[in-house]
Amino acid sequence: MLRSRPALLGVAATCLVAPLFVATSSSAHKGDDGLDYEVDDLTTVATGLASPRGLDVARNGDVYVALAGRGAADPGAPDAACIEHPEFGTICLGDTGGIGRLDVAGHRVKGFEMVAEHLPSLAGPTGFEAIGPSDVSFDERGRLFATIGLGADPAILEDGGPLFGLPGSELLASVVTVDRRGDVEQVADIGEFEATDPDGRGPDTNPHSLVASRHGHVVADAGGNTLLSVKDGMVDDLVIFPDEDEVQNPFAPPGVMVAPQPVPNAVVKGPDGALYVGQLTGFPFVPGTATVWRIVPGQAPEVYADGFTNIIDLAFTDDGDLLVLQISRAGLLTSFGTGDFTGALHVVDKDDTSVRQELLVDGNGDPLTKDGMSVLFAPGGITVDDDTVYVSTQTVSGTDGSILRFELDD
């Protein structure tokens, strides 16, 4: 739901590698209070992707990306699996989701290929509002896992629900593993767990991010407002996040308030072994209210850094500073109203989290653009390999989901 999960949109059909533009000079804005990162060799290394979201780096340096797809390939076909959603209207289930791989040799991207195809994807008839594979993660043994979202009450998947028994529906709202042949197997049913309504706000699940833990995986369920532990197929909650402070409902008379839901949708492991969780914050997506939490299982969550807007992913630099990726710089309510999904990327100083620097901006602090569009348009995921950063972008595009790559120097 828009009040409880990111409305990530996007479709695409083809994949290719193309250096659409390269910026070899510094494109980072020097932080006034200490940080001085520079961005070099900014390049688009893949485009035409089907709603690219979370990324991870394999042991050999290849980069894997979750592709949420575009719903049904032909939503107008008589046999298309379409239902009426209470918030989004008509949504269609298709098999356009997948997992892709950038073939990386040192500092050169050799190509892009699909490693898993025909995964479930939900979207409206136009292909927007795509929900499907949302993140990928390698465990210590090099096995590949992924989350597949839902963004709804899991009852729609159960016996009697509108998606029950449809091809691919059994993989929605779950954690899966992907073998070397591209075969996909469910390892945990997040929807079944969320059906018990652990946060008390009503069942709503959208497993959006995962990271390998010592004994399994940790999953951020953006719909369920929970951080979950997944071990041997069993699911349990680690943290149930509280609502934000009440704010004015912008679509209601003065004095009608709403408490935004937290929407935890990014989880990574820090250099200290703790978990770091970023939150989008739900409707009305108030700018400056998104928090990064530091979590040690068994202890109360701590605020690590706050004051962000609509966080979509996190990653740590090789030096231990935190990269915070925002899907919208101005706030999603503004983005939905204007169509401007210019994102933002900040570095948080590990020694003083009040010290930040925004990247991918010019000397005036304005977002970098190419052909009139922000280079960080509707970003969806970020990962780091030594000093090389990969970011998925244009997740709201019907045809041009892409991956950026740049070197981050300090």
C-alpha positions, 0 to 999 in steps of 0.5 A: 500500500502507498501508506506502507510500502514504496510504490516502485514502478517500472517495466522493460523487455530487453537488456544491453550494455552501453556506456551511455555517458561517462563522467571522468572528472569529479562529480561529488560536492565537497562536504563543508564539514569534513567528508571529501569523496569524489565520484569518477568514471560515472558510466551507465553499464546496463539499460533496458532492464525490467524494473531493476531493484536490489543488487549484490556482488558475487565472489568473482566480482559479477553483479546480480540484480533483482528485476521486478518485471512488468506484470503480465506480458499481455494484460489485455489477453483473455486469459490474463490473470488480473484482479481488482486491488483496493488501492491500485485498481486493476493489477495483473500477475505475469512471469516477467520478473527475473534475476540478471547478472553483469559479467564484470572482469576487473574494471570492464563490464563484458555483458549482461545476461539473465540467470533466472527468468519467468518469475512472478511480477504484479503490475497494472495494465500499463506495466507500472507499479511492478512488484516482483523480485526485489533484492538479491544476496549471497551467503557465505557459501556463495549461494544466491537468495532473493526476496519476491514481494507482494504489497498486499494482504497475503490472503489474496494468495490463499485458498479462495483468494483471487491469486490462489493457484495461479502460476507463479503466485506460490513464490510471491511474498517469499524468500527464494534460492536460485541455483546455477541453472537458474532454478528457483525454490522457495525457502521461506513463506513470508506471507504465511507469517504476516498472515498472523499480523505480528505488527497489529496494523492488519496483514500486509506484506512486501519482503523488500530486502534481505541479507545473509546472517550467521544462521540464515537471513534477515529480511526487511518486510516493508509492508509488515513494518517488521525485520524478520529472521529466516532460518531453515524455512522458519520465520520470526520477527526480530523488530516491529517498528513503531509508527512515526509521529502524527502529521497532517493528512494532506488530503483531509481537512485541517486537524485530520492527522495520520501516523505514517508507518515506518516501512523498513525496506533496506537491511545491510550488515555493517562492518561492526557486525550489526544490522542497519535498517533504512526506512522509507516512511509511509504516507504522506512520505514526509521529507526528512523523517526517514531513519537509519536504525542500528540493530543488534539482535536481542537489544533495543534498536538504536537510531544511527542516523536520521533526517533522510527522505524516503530511503530505498537502500543502504550500503557501506563503503570500503572505509566503513562510511554508510551510503544512504540511497533515497528514491526521491530527493524532494519526497514521494508525495511531490514525486507522484504529483510532478513525475520528478523522481530525482533521487539522492545519495548521501555518505554518512561519516562513520566517526560522526553520523551528523557529518554527511555529503551528497554525491552525484551533484554538481559544484552548486549542490544540484543533482547531476543531469544527462539530457535533461534528466537526473542521472539518479532518477528513481534509484532502486538499489545500491551495492559496493565492491571495494571502491566501485559502486553500482546503483540501479536507476529509472525503476519507474521507466517503462523501458529504460531501467538501468545500472550506473557504475562509478568509482568512489575516491576519498 
